[in-house]
Amino acid sequence: MWAHRCKRENRNLPPDPCNNQLGWCSGQVPSHSVWFSFVAPPSGKISLNFGTTNTWDSQIALWSAPDCNALLTGGAVLVAANDDYVGTPPYPYDAAIAPVCVTAGATYYVQVDGYNTTTFDNFQLVLVEEATPNCDDGNACTVDSYNCSTGQCTNVFQDADADGVCDFNDTCPGTPNGEGVNVAGCSCSQVTIDDGNACTLDECTNGNVTHTLQDADGDLVCDANDNCPNVVGQIGSSCDDGNVGTINDILNASCQCEGVPSCTTNSVALTLQTDANGNQTSWEIRPIGGGAALCNGSGSPSNATVVEECCLPNGCYQLLVYDSFGDGMTTGGYVLRDGANNRIIDNANDGVFTFTSSLAAGFCVPTGTDVLAAGSCDQSGLYTNAVLYAAPNANVSAQYGVGNQTDDGYQFWFFDPDGGVRTHHLQEPREPRQPRIAQAVQRHVRASS
């Protein structure tokens, strides 16, 4: 909107060619100037003309000044001025301000005068806001502006804290210099890391917070709540102690799996190694001298290892393994062990029999403590003059040189698990050291205790 003001001020302009935009014709001075003011529009670019009254010999000037007084005291700055605007039909002497850059929102002053002191006329002064390019790049992260002086758009990325996330998207402005941030512009010092959950490990890297469940044993009970953090389960949880002779296995107060013995007398375990016809194999354990079987089984899978349990009172028994076809277990075999996993009968990988395999002498439980020495166990292919040793028995050693020596010593027994050969030898304690039998009487024997 125009403001008609500073009416008495006649501001001198520098002489210039008449059609220039920086002055009036040489020799021209203001004589009866009329002043107007306006606030520069947002585009920052304007022009001035006399509209339909451009038929008189006019003069015009555009000034930048803080107020009217500055025009009198030399505080004004000439922006543009013209006496004769080139190419303006139909009258060649009217004045106009060509498109010029101004500061949007600033106040400017317009001086209008006539050529010489005798030119007067009614006039229409027209302020034109010149069109400028649309500099909006559609990016909320930039401040878009038009530089009138260069005629170029500028789109300045706004990132006050220099964290690489623009201010528009930055939910954590003011990030300390040098700290890494997440996509929201937040660093670890600007976010909450502790989730208040004792079960998680809370960590932060470049503003990205993670809460990792701590469960060392993978039992889905977090370590903070797990009284057995390194073992699957908790105290009192069911488990498997790997001992076929126990039941109701649970984790004890030391987080160890412990079961209750399933047999309170004598537990034995028969491990069957079946051949391609496991359904032909059956077994039973019955008292020596007759009586009903205390344990039995049949229908085992083929080519499999099957463990069968049996609980026996103190006494002597006979294990009988049957093959209904009469060709034995061919590639299979069996082993009978006591509750301490000591072998009683070892017929592994030796299922060569017809219909029945049985140790003629049977076996007794509980088993004794006399055994072969470690180096004499699991010997196969023994020939004449082979030597076997028994582990020393303290009671026998104590009788060395005491009383009748003919009733003291060790007996070495040899059995065929499938029946057949059975023999034994007495070795007197001729010296108080590890007893031995100096000559194996059976060739191709596998000796085990």
Secondary structure, DSSP 8 states (H G I E B T S, - for coil): --EE--TT------B--TT-SB-B-TT---SS-EEEEEE--TTSEEEEE-GGG--S-EEEEEEE-SSHHHHHHT--EEEEEESS-TT-SS-TT---EEEEE--TT-EEEEEEEESTTT-------EEEE--------S-TTEEEEEETTTTEEEEEE--TT-SSS-TTT-SS-S--TT----TTS--GGGS----S-TTEEEEEETTEEEEEE--TT-SSS-GGG-SSTTSSS-TT-B---S-TTEEEEEE-TTS-EEEEES-SSEEEEEEEE--TTGGGEEEEEEETTS---SEEEE---TT-EEEEEEEE-SEEEEEEEEETTSSTTBT-EEEEEETTS-EEEEETT-B--SSEEE-TT-EEES--S--B-GGGTTB-S--TT--EEB---HHHHHTTTSS-GGG-SEEEEEE-TTSS-EEEEEE--SSSS--EESS-SSSS--B--
